[in-house]
Amino acid sequence: MTRLSARLSLIFSSLGHFYFHMFTAFYAVIVLRLEVEWGAGYNELLELWWVGSLLVGLAALPAGRLGDVWSVPGMMVIYFIGMGAAAIVCGLVSAPPPLMIGLAGIGLFGAIYHPIGVPWMIRNAAGNPGKMLAVNGIFGSLGSAGAGLIAGILIDVSGWRAAFIAPGIVAVVTGLAMLLFVLRGDIREQSRAGLEKKPAGHTGTARIFIILLVAMFTGGLIYHGTQNALPKLFEIRVIDLFIPWVTANLGQWAGGLLGGASGVGLLVAAVYTVGGVTQLAGGLLADRYPLKNIYVTAWMIEMVLLVVLAGAGGLGFIGIAMLAVMMNLAQLPAENMLLARFTPERHHGLAFGMKFVLAFGSAPLAILLLSKVWAATGEFEYLFLGLGAGALLITTLAMLLPHTEEARPAPAPGE
């Protein structure tokens, strides 16, 4: 693989991560406007994303396998164009049933990214996978942040349809640009020669893999529950205090500017931007210290923060939410490196596909939990207490993992 091909692969992988998290998160902000314009209940509209979130998980495994047996760059082109086109369709509909179909398209094509883009990036990381996973992760977090801010601004300026259509057009154009690089030979498929020699690991690999799979499913539930609940929580717990604070400190113009969906979007953006940068620290630590220690510590702190978040309110809620997201994201480089370490490179697409079947397969459950808890209580306190219990489970499982030095596979002859 040429240096140009490796560089372009890292660029498009990072862009793909940004787009994925933006496209799968912006509906949580758009739904707040649809409540008003369509006159439907929040829980009913939120459930329209249920099928899409399910497909993000279910389609990850076949997507990863296609990348293994066909073409990684080809799958990435399909990802960009398909997800962008589905978002454009969402912006053109006028009723819940076709919107559900469009959202399902976003989930179906969005499923391609993680089992394809993440191992693609790891293979191009040139000796510092923790750092590159962290940088790639920051792009994902900026996508989550951008979802709130971009959607909020587009809604206030041009309406909810623009919040779907404008990002969709950008994704399609990105896919066409990547297709051009592929056709010109600037992005090349990595040679698979030699990948068969990569050892699978040691005799404890199966146990480690099972532990990680259970932890990743639970972690996905925590991630999606938090991501989808925060916009509503900012609206009901924070925004009425945040806008007066902004007005008092920055002026009437600023308070008026952030009085609509933009205010909620800004808060979501701030939380996920700061949280995303934490992945860089997590990645650098993962390159230098035992992965188990990083993984256990992050989830132990996350457990406490989620419980506190359940009852927090006022402006302090912003800081607690930010810390919770920081811990949730900081462990990701270590988790991905553990998975890559115990999987032969020739099966990376399949392994990461399995991970994201579970991690994103938990999203529909998270959406249903949000909907049911909101319908029953009009709040999310019990939801976050449950997520805190999930973090306790992950912490316990992570303690069963071997230390990094014990887990390192022995080199194959000639390597």
KEKE-3310 file (N, C-alpha, C; in steps of 0.2 Angstrom, whole numbers, plus 5000, padded with zeros to 4 digits):
npx = (5004:5003:5010:5001:4989:4987:4986:4975:4966:4965:4960:4947:4942:4941:4932:4921:4918:4914:4903:4895:4891:4885:4874:4867:4863:4857:4843:4838:4838:4830:4818:4812:4807:4798:4789:4781:4777:4771:4762:4763:4767:4782:4787:4782:4786:4800:4801:4801:4814:4818:4818:4828:4839:4840:4844:4857:4864:4861:4865:4878:4887:4886:4890:4903:4909:4907:4917:4928:4929:4926:4928:4936:4937:4927:4915:4915:4913:4900:4894:4895:4887:4875:4870:4869:4860:4848:4846:4842:4830:4823:4821:4812:4799:4782:4775:4774:4776:4783:4794:4800:4804:4814:4823:4827:4834:4845:4850:4853:4863:4872:4877:4888:4899:4907:4912:4920:4927:4934:4943:4950:4956:4965:4974:4981:4988:5001:5010:5006:4993:4984:4985:4980:4967:4962:4962:4953:4942:4939:4934:4923:4916:4915:4906:4895:4893:4892:4880:4870:4872:4873:4861:4852:4854:4851:4838:4832:4835:4831:4822:4816:4817:4829:4838:4840:4842:4853:4865:4864:4867:4880:4886:4884:4891:4904:4906:4906:4917:4927:4925:4930:4944:4947:4944:4954:4965:4972:4967:4970:4966:4971:4985:4981:4990:5000:4992:4986:4995:4994:4993:4979:4979:4980:4977:4967:4959:4945:4938:4941:4936:4922:4919:4922:4912:4900:4902:4903:4891:4883:4890:4886:4873:4873:4879:4870:4859:4862:4866:4854:4845:4850:4847:4833:4834:4842:4833:4822:4828:4838:4838:4830:4836:4849:4847:4843:4856:4865:4860:4861:4875:4881:4872:4856:4855:4862:4855:4842:4846:4850:4838:4830:4830:4843:4849:4848:4855:4868:4872:4872:4882:4893:4896:4899:4910:4920:4920:4924:4937:4944:4946:4958:4968:4964:4968:4982:4986:4983:4992:5003:5001:4994:4980:4969:4969:4966:4953:4945:4946:4940:4927:4923:4923:4913:4902:4899:4896:4885:4875:4875:4871:4858:4849:4853:4852:4849:4862:4874:4872:4876:4890:4892:4886:4895:4907:4903:4901:4914:4921:4914:4919:4933:4937:4936:4947:4956:4947:4944:4957:4960:4951:4956:4968:4965:4961:4963:4970:4965:4952:4947:4937:4925:4926:4925:4913:4905:4906:4900:4887:4883:4886:4879:4867:4861:4855:4841:4835:4839:4832:4819:4818:4820:4808:4798:4801:4800:4786:4780:4785:4788:4801:4819:4826:4825:4830:4844:4849:4848:4857:4868:4869:4872:4885:4892:4891:4900:4912:4914:4915:4926:4937:4939:4947:4963:4979:4987:5000:5000:4990:4996:4998:5009:5023:5022:5032:5045:5040)
npy = (4994:5011:5027:5038:5031:5025:5037:5043:5034:5034:5047:5046:5036:5043:5054:5046:5041:5052:5056:5045:5045:5058:5056:5046:5052:5064:5064:5063:5077:5083:5077:5084:5095:5090:5085:5097:5101:5090:5087:5075:5063:5063:5051:5042:5047:5046:5032:5029:5028:5016:5004:5008:5009:4996:4990:4995:4988:4974:4973:4975:4963:4956:4966:4968:4956:4956:4966:4959:4949:4955:4970:4983:4997:4999:4995:5006:5017:5014:5015:5029:5035:5028:5031:5044:5047:5040:5049:5061:5056:5055:5069:5073:5067:5066:5061:5049:5035:5034:5041:5033:5022:5029:5032:5019:5016:5024:5018:5005:5007:5014:5004:4999:5006:5004:4990:4990:5002:5005:4993:4995:5007:5004:4995:5004:5011:5012:5007:5014:5011:5015:5029:5033:5027:5034:5047:5045:5041:5054:5061:5054:5057:5071:5071:5066:5078:5087:5084:5088:5102:5106:5101:5108:5122:5121:5118:5129:5139:5134:5124:5108:5099:5103:5099:5085:5084:5093:5088:5075:5077:5082:5070:5061:5068:5066:5052:5051:5058:5049:5038:5042:5043:5030:5024:5030:5024:5029:5026:5011:4993:4985:4973:4956:4946:4936:4939:4927:4922:4928:4925:4919:4921:4917:4902:4907:4915:4914:4915:4928:4935:4932:4939:4952:4954:4953:4964:4974:4975:4979:4991:4998:4999:5009:5019:5023:5025:5036:5046:5048:5052:5064:5076:5078:5079:5090:5100:5099:5100:5109:5120:5131:5138:5139:5148:5161:5163:5164:5176:5185:5186:5186:5194:5200:5197:5185:5176:5176:5170:5157:5152:5142:5127:5127:5130:5119:5110:5116:5113:5099:5098:5104:5095:5083:5086:5090:5078:5069:5073:5068:5055:5055:5056:5044:5035:5037:5033:5020:5015:5014:5009:4995:4988:4982:4989:5002:5000:4995:5005:5017:5012:5010:5023:5029:5022:5028:5041:5040:5036:5048:5057:5053:5060:5073:5091:5108:5120:5113:5100:5100:5099:5087:5078:5080:5074:5061:5057:5059:5048:5037:5037:5038:5025:5018:5017:5007:4996:4993:4990:4979:4970:4969:4963:4950:4944:4937:4946:4943:4941:4952:4961:4953:4951:4964:4967:4958:4964:4976:4972:4969:4981:4991:4984:4985:4997:4998:4993:5002:5013:5009:5008:5021:5027:5020:5022:5036:5038:5032:5039:5053:5057:5053:5047:5034:5027:5031:5026:5013:5012:5015:5003:4994:4999:4995:4981:4980:4984:4974:4963:4967:4966:4952:4950:4946:4953:4965:4961:4947:4944:4946:4940:4926:4928:4923:4910:4917:4930)
npz = (5000:4996:5002:5000:4998:5010:5018:5012:5015:5029:5031:5024:5032:5045:5041:5038:5051:5058:5050:5053:5067:5067:5058:5065:5076:5075:5074:5087:5090:5080:5082:5092:5086:5077:5086:5088:5075:5069:5079:5087:5100:5110:5113:5104:5092:5094:5093:5080:5075:5079:5071:5062:5071:5075:5063:5061:5070:5066:5053:5053:5054:5041:5033:5037:5034:5020:5017:5020:5011:4999:4995:5004:5002:4992:4999:5008:4999:4996:5008:5011:5000:5001:5014:5014:5004:5010:5020:5013:5008:5020:5023:5014:5016:5023:5033:5047:5044:5031:5035:5045:5036:5029:5039:5043:5032:5034:5045:5040:5029:5037:5045:5039:5042:5055:5056:5044:5042:5055:5057:5045:5047:5057:5051:5044:5053:5056:5067:5079:5085:5095:5097:5084:5084:5094:5088:5077:5084:5090:5079:5078:5090:5088:5077:5084:5092:5082:5077:5086:5086:5072:5067:5075:5072:5058:5058:5065:5056:5043:5044:5049:5039:5031:5040:5038:5024:5020:5027:5021:5007:5008:5012:5001:4991:4997:4996:4982:4979:4985:4977:4965:4969:4971:4958:4951:4956:4967:4980:4987:4988:5002:5002:5004:5007:5018:5029:5033:5041:5053:5071:5081:5094:5112:5122:5130:5123:5118:5130:5134:5123:5124:5136:5132:5122:5129:5138:5128:5122:5133:5135:5124:5126:5136:5130:5119:5126:5134:5124:5116:5126:5132:5124:5126:5140:5142:5137:5147:5160:5160:5150:5153:5163:5157:5146:5152:5159:5148:5142:5152:5153:5140:5133:5126:5113:5111:5120:5113:5101:5105:5109:5104:5095:5093:5105:5113:5105:5105:5118:5118:5108:5115:5125:5119:5111:5120:5127:5117:5114:5125:5121:5114:5125:5131:5120:5119:5132:5130:5122:5130:5142:5152:5145:5151:5164:5160:5155:5165:5175:5168:5167:5180:5185:5177:5181:5193:5189:5181:5190:5198:5188:5186:5196:5195:5191:5185:5180:5184:5179:5166:5167:5174:5165:5154:5160:5161:5148:5144:5151:5145:5132:5133:5135:5124:5114:5120:5121:5108:5104:5112:5106:5093:5096:5099:5088:5072:5058:5046:5049:5054:5049:5051:5065:5071:5065:5072:5085:5083:5079:5092:5100:5093:5091:5103:5103:5098:5110:5119:5114:5115:5129:5133:5128:5134:5148:5148:5144:5156:5167:5163:5164:5166:5176:5182:5171:5170:5182:5180:5169:5176:5184:5173:5170:5181:5180:5168:5173:5183:5174:5167:5176:5175:5165:5157:5162:5151:5147:5149:5140:5127:5112:5107:5095:5078:5070:5061:5061)
capx = (5000:5007:5009:4996:4983:4986:4984:4968:4962:4964:4955:4940:4939:4939:4926:4916:4916:4911:4896:4891:4889:4881:4868:4863:4862:4853:4836:4836:4836:4825:4812:4810:4804:4793:4784:4777:4775:4767:4758:4763:4770:4789:4789:4779:4791:4807:4801:4802:4821:4819:4820:4835:4844:4841:4848:4864:4868:4860:4868:4886:4891:4887:4894:4910:4911:4908:4923:4933:4929:4926:4932:4935:4936:4921:4910:4915:4909:4893:4892:4894:4882:4869:4868:4867:4853:4843:4845:4839:4823:4820:4820:4807:4793:4778:4772:4778:4778:4789:4800:4803:4808:4820:4828:4829:4840:4851:4853:4856:4870:4877:4880:4894:4906:4912:4916:4924:4931:4939:4949:4954:4961:4970:4979:4985:4990:5009:5014:5003:4986:4980:4984:4976:4960:4959:4960:4947:4937:4938:4930:4916:4913:4913:4900:4889:4893:4889:4873:4866:4873:4871:4854:4849:4855:4848:4831:4830:4836:4828:4817:4818:4819:4836:4843:4841:4844:4860:4870:4864:4870:4887:4889:4884:4897:4910:4906:4908:4924:4931:4925:4935:4951:4947:4945:4961:4970:4975:4966:4970:4964:4977:4986:4979:4995:5003:4987:4984:5000:4993:4990:4973:4980:4982:4971:4961:4956:4938:4935:4942:4931:4915:4919:4922:4906:4895:4904:4902:4883:4881:4892:4882:4866:4874:4881:4865:4854:4864:4866:4847:4841:4853:4844:4827:4836:4844:4827:4818:4832:4844:4838:4827:4842:4855:4846:4844:4863:4868:4857:4865:4883:4883:4868:4850:4855:4864:4849:4838:4849:4850:4832:4826:4833:4850:4852:4849:4861:4874:4874:4875:4889:4899:4897:4902:4916:4925:4921:4928:4945:4946:4949:4966:4971:4963:4972:4989:4987:4982:4999:5009:4999:4990:4974:4964:4969:4962:4946:4942:4946:4936:4920:4922:4921:4907:4896:4897:4894:4878:4871:4874:4867:4850:4846:4856:4849:4853:4868:4879:4870:4880:4897:4891:4885:4901:4911:4900:4903:4921:4923:4912:4923:4940:4939:4935:4954:4958:4942:4946:4964:4959:4947:4960:4974:4963:4958:4968:4969:4961:4945:4945:4930:4920:4926:4922:4906:4901:4906:4895:4881:4881:4886:4873:4861:4858:4852:4834:4833:4840:4827:4813:4819:4819:4801:4794:4802:4797:4779:4778:4787:4790:4808:4824:4829:4826:4834:4851:4850:4849:4863:4874:4870:4876:4892:4894:4892:4905:4918:4915:4918:4933:4942:4941:4952:4970:4983:4989:5006:4998:4986:4999:4999:5016:5024:5022:5038:5047:5038)
capy = (5000:5017:5032:5041:5027:5025:5044:5044:5029:5037:5053:5044:5033:5048:5057:5041:5040:5059:5056:5040:5048:5063:5054:5042:5056:5071:5063:5065:5084:5084:5074:5089:5100:5086:5085:5103:5102:5085:5086:5068:5062:5062:5043:5039:5049:5043:5025:5029:5027:5009:5000:5010:5008:4989:4988:4997:4982:4968:4973:4976:4957:4954:4971:4967:4950:4958:4969:4954:4944:4959:4976:4988:5004:4998:4996:5013:5021:5012:5018:5036:5037:5025:5034:5051:5046:5039:5055:5065:5054:5057:5076:5074:5064:5071:5057:5045:5028:5034:5043:5026:5019:5033:5031:5012:5016:5027:5013:5000:5009:5016:4998:4997:5010:5002:4984:4991:5008:5004:4989:4998:5012:5000:4992:5009:5015:5012:5006:5018:5011:5018:5036:5033:5025:5040:5053:5042:5042:5061:5062:5051:5062:5077:5069:5067:5085:5091:5082:5093:5109:5107:5100:5114:5128:5120:5118:5136:5143:5132:5119:5101:5095:5104:5095:5079:5085:5096:5083:5070:5079:5082:5063:5058:5071:5063:5046:5051:5060:5043:5034:5045:5041:5023:5023:5033:5020:5033:5022:5004:4988:4982:4966:4951:4941:4937:4940:4921:4920:4931:4921:4921:4923:4911:4898:4911:4920:4913:4918:4935:4937:4932:4944:4958:4954:4955:4971:4979:4975:4983:4998:5001:5001:5015:5025:5025:5028:5043:5050:5049:5055:5070:5082:5079:5081:5097:5104:5099:5101:5114:5126:5137:5141:5141:5154:5167:5164:5167:5182:5189:5186:5188:5199:5198:5194:5178:5172:5175:5165:5150:5150:5137:5120:5129:5130:5112:5108:5119:5110:5093:5099:5105:5089:5077:5089:5089:5071:5066:5075:5063:5049:5056:5054:5036:5031:5038:5028:5013:5013:5014:5005:4989:4989:4981:4994:5008:4998:4995:5012:5021:5010:5011:5030:5030:5019:5033:5047:5039:5037:5055:5060:5052:5065:5080:5096:5114:5121:5108:5094:5100:5097:5080:5074:5080:5069:5054:5056:5058:5042:5032:5037:5037:5018:5015:5014:5001:4991:4991:4987:4972:4966:4968:4959:4943:4942:4937:4951:4941:4941:4959:4963:4949:4952:4970:4966:4955:4969:4981:4969:4969:4987:4995:4980:4987:5004:4998:4992:5009:5018:5007:5009:5028:5028:5017:5026:5043:5037:5030:5044:5059:5059:5048:5046:5027:5025:5032:5022:5006:5012:5014:4996:4991:5001:4990:4974:4980:4984:4967:4958:4969:4963:4945:4950:4945:4959:4966:4957:4940:4943:4947:4933:4925:4929:4917:4910:4922:4937)
capz = (5000:4995:5007:4998:4999:5018:5020:5010:5019:5036:5030:5023:5038:5050:5039:5039:5058:5059:5047:5056:5073:5066:5055:5069:5082:5074:5075:5094:5090:5075:5085:5096:5082:5074:5091:5088:5069:5068:5084:5089:5106:5110:5113:5098:5086:5095:5091:5073:5074:5082:5065:5059:5076:5075:5057:5063:5073:5063:5046:5054:5053:5034:5030:5039:5030:5013:5017:5021:5005:4992:4994:5009:4999:4989:5005:5011:4995:4996:5014:5010:4996:5003:5020:5012:5000:5014:5024:5009:5008:5026:5023:5009:5018:5027:5038:5051:5041:5026:5039:5048:5031:5028:5045:5042:5027:5037:5049:5035:5026:5043:5048:5036:5044:5060:5054:5039:5043:5060:5055:5039:5050:5061:5047:5041:5059:5056:5073:5084:5084:5101:5095:5078:5086:5097:5083:5073:5089:5091:5074:5079:5095:5084:5074:5089:5094:5077:5076:5089:5084:5065:5066:5079:5067:5052:5060:5066:5050:5037:5046:5050:5032:5030:5045:5035:5017:5019:5028:5016:5001:5009:5012:4994:4988:4999:4993:4975:4979:4987:4971:4960:4971:4970:4951:4949:4960:4973:4986:4984:4992:5005:5000:5010:5007:5024:5034:5036:5046:5060:5075:5084:5101:5116:5124:5134:5118:5118:5136:5133:5118:5127:5141:5128:5119:5134:5140:5122:5122:5139:5134:5118:5129:5140:5125:5115:5131:5136:5118:5114:5132:5133:5121:5130:5147:5142:5136:5153:5166:5159:5145:5156:5167:5153:5142:5156:5160:5142:5141:5157:5152:5133:5130:5124:5106:5112:5123:5108:5096:5107:5113:5100:5095:5093:5112:5115:5100:5107:5124:5116:5105:5120:5129:5115:5109:5126:5128:5111:5115:5130:5118:5113:5131:5131:5115:5121:5138:5128:5118:5135:5149:5152:5142:5157:5169:5157:5154:5172:5178:5165:5168:5187:5186:5173:5185:5198:5186:5178:5196:5200:5183:5187:5199:5194:5188:5184:5176:5185:5175:5160:5169:5175:5158:5151:5163:5160:5141:5143:5153:5141:5126:5134:5135:5117:5111:5124:5120:5101:5104:5115:5101:5087:5098:5099:5081:5066:5054:5040:5051:5057:5047:5054:5072:5072:5063:5078:5090:5082:5080:5099:5102:5090:5092:5109:5102:5099:5117:5122:5112:5118:5136:5134:5126:5140:5154:5147:5145:5162:5172:5161:5166:5164:5182:5183:5166:5172:5188:5176:5165:5181:5185:5168:5171:5187:5176:5164:5178:5185:5169:5165:5181:5174:5159:5159:5161:5144:5146:5149:5134:5121:5108:5105:5088:5074:5067:5055:5062)
cpx = (5004:5005:5003:4989:4982:4984:4977:4963:4960:4959:4948:4937:4937:4933:4920:4913:4912:4904:4892:4887:4884:4874:4864:4861:4857:4846:4834:4835:4831:4818:4808:4806:4798:4787:4779:4774:4770:4762:4757:4767:4777:4791:4787:4784:4798:4807:4802:4809:4823:4822:4827:4841:4846:4845:4856:4868:4867:4864:4876:4890:4891:4891:4902:4913:4912:4915:4929:4934:4928:4930:4931:4933:4929:4915:4910:4912:4902:4890:4890:4888:4875:4866:4865:4861:4847:4841:4841:4831:4820:4817:4814:4800:4789:4774:4776:4780:4784:4795:4804:4807:4814:4825:4831:4835:4846:4854:4856:4863:4875:4880:4886:4900:4910:4915:4920:4929:4936:4945:4953:4959:4966:4975:4983:4988:4998:5012:5011:4995:4981:4979:4979:4968:4957:4957:4954:4941:4935:4933:4923:4912:4911:4907:4894:4888:4890:4882:4868:4866:4871:4864:4850:4849:4851:4840:4829:4831:4832:4822:4820:4820:4826:4840:4844:4845:4851:4865:4870:4867:4878:4890:4889:4890:4904:4911:4908:4915:4929:4931:4929:4942:4952:4948:4952:4967:4974:4973:4965:4968:4971:4978:4984:4985:4999:4998:4985:4989:4999:4990:4984:4974:4982:4976:4966:4957:4948:4935:4935:4937:4924:4914:4918:4915:4900:4896:4902:4895:4881:4883:4888:4876:4867:4875:4874:4859:4856:4863:4859:4843:4844:4849:4837:4829:4838:4838:4823:4821:4836:4842:4835:4831:4847:4853:4846:4852:4866:4866:4861:4872:4885:4878:4861:4850:4857:4859:4844:4840:4849:4843:4828:4830:4841:4853:4853:4855:4867:4877:4876:4881:4895:4901:4901:4909:4921:4926:4925:4935:4948:4949:4956:4970:4971:4968:4980:4991:4987:4989:5004:5007:4995:4983:4968:4964:4965:4955:4943:4941:4941:4928:4918:4919:4915:4901:4894:4894:4887:4873:4869:4870:4860:4847:4848:4852:4852:4859:4874:4878:4875:4887:4897:4890:4891:4906:4909:4902:4910:4924:4920:4916:4930:4942:4939:4942:4956:4954:4944:4952:4964:4956:4952:4966:4972:4960:4963:4966:4964:4953:4943:4938:4924:4920:4923:4915:4902:4901:4901:4888:4878:4880:4880:4867:4858:4854:4845:4832:4834:4834:4820:4812:4817:4811:4797:4795:4799:4789:4776:4779:4788:4797:4813:4828:4831:4830:4842:4853:4852:4855:4869:4875:4874:4883:4896:4896:4899:4912:4919:4918:4925:4938:4943:4946:4959:4973:4986:4995:5005:4994:4989:5000:5007:5017:5024:5030:5040:5044:5042)
cpy = (5006:5022:5036:5038:5026:5032:5045:5040:5032:5043:5051:5040:5038:5052:5052:5041:5047:5058:5051:5042:5054:5061:5050:5046:5062:5070:5064:5072:5085:5082:5080:5094:5096:5085:5091:5103:5096:5083:5079:5068:5061:5055:5040:5041:5046:5036:5024:5027:5020:5005:5001:5008:5000:4987:4990:4991:4975:4967:4974:4969:4956:4960:4970:4961:4952:4962:4964:4950:4948:4965:4981:4995:5004:4999:5003:5018:5020:5015:5025:5038:5034:5029:5041:5051:5045:5045:5060:5063:5056:5065:5077:5071:5068:5067:5052:5038:5029:5037:5037:5023:5022:5032:5024:5012:5019:5022:5007:5002:5011:5010:4997:5000:5006:4995:4985:4997:5008:5000:4992:5003:5009:4998:4998:5014:5016:5012:5010:5018:5014:5025:5037:5032:5031:5046:5051:5043:5049:5063:5060:5055:5068:5077:5069:5074:5089:5090:5087:5100:5110:5106:5106:5120:5127:5121:5125:5140:5141:5127:5112:5097:5096:5100:5088:5080:5088:5091:5077:5071:5079:5074:5060:5061:5068:5056:5046:5053:5053:5039:5036:5043:5034:5021:5025:5029:5023:5029:5015:4999:4985:4975:4961:4946:4942:4937:4933:4919:4923:4926:4923:4923:4917:4907:4901:4915:4920:4916:4925:4938:4937:4938:4951:4959:4956:4963:4976:4980:4980:4991:5001:5003:5008:5021:5027:5028:5035:5048:5052:5053:5062:5076:5083:5082:5088:5102:5104:5101:5107:5121:5132:5141:5143:5147:5161:5168:5167:5174:5187:5191:5188:5193:5196:5194:5186:5174:5171:5170:5158:5148:5145:5130:5121:5128:5123:5109:5110:5115:5102:5093:5100:5099:5084:5080:5088:5082:5067:5067:5070:5057:5049:5054:5046:5032:5032:5033:5021:5010:5012:5010:4999:4991:4988:4986:5000:5006:4998:5001:5016:5019:5011:5019:5032:5027:5025:5039:5046:5039:5044:5059:5059:5057:5072:5085:5103:5114:5116:5101:5094:5097:5089:5076:5074:5075:5062:5052:5055:5051:5036:5032:5036:5029:5015:5013:5008:4995:4988:4987:4979:4967:4964:4963:4952:4941:4942:4942:4949:4941:4947:4961:4959:4950:4958:4970:4963:4960:4974:4979:4970:4977:4992:4991:4982:4994:5003:4997:4998:5013:5016:5008:5017:5030:5026:5021:5033:5043:5036:5036:5051:5062:5053:5046:5038:5024:5025:5028:5015:5006:5012:5007:4992:4993:4996:4983:4974:4980:4977:4962:4960:4966:4956:4945:4949:4952:4959:4961:4950:4939:4944:4941:4932:4926:4923:4916:4914:4929:4941)
cpz = (5000:5001:5006:4999:5006:5020:5019:5014:5026:5036:5029:5029:5044:5048:5040:5046:5060:5057:5051:5062:5072:5063:5060:5076:5081:5074:5082:5095:5086:5078:5089:5092:5079:5079:5090:5081:5067:5073:5087:5096:5105:5109:5107:5092:5087:5093:5084:5071:5076:5076:5063:5064:5076:5069:5058:5066:5069:5056:5047:5052:5045:5031:5031:5035:5023:5012:5017:5014:4998:4993:5000:5006:4995:4994:5007:5006:4995:5003:5014:5006:4998:5009:5018:5008:5005:5018:5020:5008:5014:5026:5018:5011:5022:5032:5041:5047:5036:5030:5042:5042:5029:5033:5045:5037:5030:5041:5045:5032:5032:5046:5045:5039:5049:5059:5048:5040:5049:5059:5050:5042:5054:5057:5044:5047:5059:5063:5079:5084:5089:5099:5089:5080:5090:5093:5079:5078:5090:5085:5075:5084:5092:5080:5078:5091:5088:5075:5079:5087:5077:5064:5069:5074:5061:5053:5061:5060:5044:5038:5046:5044:5030:5034:5042:5028:5016:5021:5023:5009:5002:5009:5005:4990:4990:4996:4985:4974:4980:4981:4966:4962:4970:4963:4948:4952:4965:4980:4984:4990:4995:5003:5006:5011:5014:5030:5037:5041:5053:5065:5079:5091:5105:5118:5128:5129:5118:5124:5136:5128:5120:5132:5137:5125:5123:5136:5134:5121:5127:5138:5129:5121:5132:5135:5122:5120:5132:5130:5116:5120:5133:5130:5125:5137:5147:5141:5143:5159:5166:5155:5148:5160:5162:5149:5146:5158:5154:5141:5146:5156:5145:5130:5127:5117:5107:5115:5117:5103:5098:5111:5110:5101:5095:5100:5115:5111:5103:5114:5122:5112:5110:5123:5125:5112:5114:5127:5123:5112:5120:5127:5116:5119:5132:5127:5117:5127:5135:5125:5124:5141:5147:5150:5148:5162:5167:5157:5160:5175:5175:5167:5175:5188:5183:5177:5190:5195:5183:5184:5198:5195:5183:5190:5199:5190:5188:5180:5177:5181:5169:5161:5170:5169:5154:5153:5161:5152:5140:5145:5148:5134:5127:5134:5129:5114:5114:5122:5113:5100:5107:5110:5095:5089:5098:5093:5076:5061:5048:5042:5055:5056:5051:5062:5074:5070:5069:5084:5089:5081:5087:5101:5099:5090:5098:5108:5102:5106:5120:5120:5115:5126:5137:5133:5132:5146:5154:5148:5152:5168:5170:5163:5164:5170:5183:5177:5168:5178:5185:5173:5170:5183:5180:5168:5176:5184:5172:5168:5181:5180:5167:5169:5179:5168:5161:5158:5154:5143:5145:5142:5128:5118:5107:5097:5084:5071:5061:5056:5066)
residu = (MET:THR:ARG:LEU:SER:ALA:ARG:LEU:SER:LEU:ILE:PHE:SER:SER:LEU:GLY:HIS:PHE:TYR:PHE:HIS:MET:PHE:THR:ALA:PHE:TYR:ALA:VAL:ILE:VAL:LEU:ARG:LEU:GLU:VAL:GLU:TRP:GLY:ALA:GLY:TYR:ASN:GLU:LEU:LEU:GLU:LEU:TRP:TRP:VAL:GLY:SER:LEU:LEU:VAL:GLY:LEU:ALA:ALA:LEU:PRO:ALA:GLY:ARG:LEU:GLY:ASP:VAL:TRP:SER:VAL:PRO:GLY:MET:MET:VAL:ILE:TYR:PHE:ILE:GLY:MET:GLY:ALA:ALA:ALA:ILE:VAL:CYS:GLY:LEU:VAL:SER:ALA:PRO:PRO:PRO:LEU:MET:ILE:GLY:LEU:ALA:GLY:ILE:GLY:LEU:PHE:GLY:ALA:ILE:TYR:HIS:PRO:ILE:GLY:VAL:PRO:TRP:MET:ILE:ARG:ASN:ALA:ALA:GLY:ASN:PRO:GLY:LYS:MET:LEU:ALA:VAL:ASN:GLY:ILE:PHE:GLY:SER:LEU:GLY:SER:ALA:GLY:ALA:GLY:LEU:ILE:ALA:GLY:ILE:LEU:ILE:ASP:VAL:SER:GLY:TRP:ARG:ALA:ALA:PHE:ILE:ALA:PRO:GLY:ILE:VAL:ALA:VAL:VAL:THR:GLY:LEU:ALA:MET:LEU:LEU:PHE:VAL:LEU:ARG:GLY:ASP:ILE:ARG:GLU:GLN:SER:ARG:ALA:GLY:LEU:GLU:LYS:LYS:PRO:ALA:GLY:HIS:THR:GLY:THR:ALA:ARG:ILE:PHE:ILE:ILE:LEU:LEU:VAL:ALA:MET:PHE:THR:GLY:GLY:LEU:ILE:TYR:HIS:GLY:THR:GLN:ASN:ALA:LEU:PRO:LYS:LEU:PHE:GLU:ILE:ARG:VAL:ILE:ASP:LEU:PHE:ILE:PRO:TRP:VAL:THR:ALA:ASN:LEU:GLY:GLN:TRP:ALA:GLY:GLY:LEU:LEU:GLY:GLY:ALA:SER:GLY:VAL:GLY:LEU:LEU:VAL:ALA:ALA:VAL:TYR:THR:VAL:GLY:GLY:VAL:THR:GLN:LEU:ALA:GLY:GLY:LEU:LEU:ALA:ASP:ARG:TYR:PRO:LEU:LYS:ASN:ILE:TYR:VAL:THR:ALA:TRP:MET:ILE:GLU:MET:VAL:LEU:LEU:VAL:VAL:LEU:ALA:GLY:ALA:GLY:GLY:LEU:GLY:PHE:ILE:GLY:ILE:ALA:MET:LEU:ALA:VAL:MET:MET:ASN:LEU:ALA:GLN:LEU:PRO:ALA:GLU:ASN:MET:LEU:LEU:ALA:ARG:PHE:THR:PRO:GLU:ARG:HIS:HIS:GLY:LEU:ALA:PHE:GLY:MET:LYS:PHE:VAL:LEU:ALA:PHE:GLY:SER:ALA:PRO:LEU:ALA:ILE:LEU:LEU:LEU:SER:LYS:VAL:TRP:ALA:ALA:THR:GLY:GLU:PHE:GLU:TYR:LEU:PHE:LEU:GLY:LEU:GLY:ALA:GLY:ALA:LEU:LEU:ILE:THR:THR:LEU:ALA:MET:LEU:LEU:PRO:HIS:THR:GLU:GLU:ALA:ARG:PRO:ALA:PRO:ALA:PRO:GLY:GLU)
# end
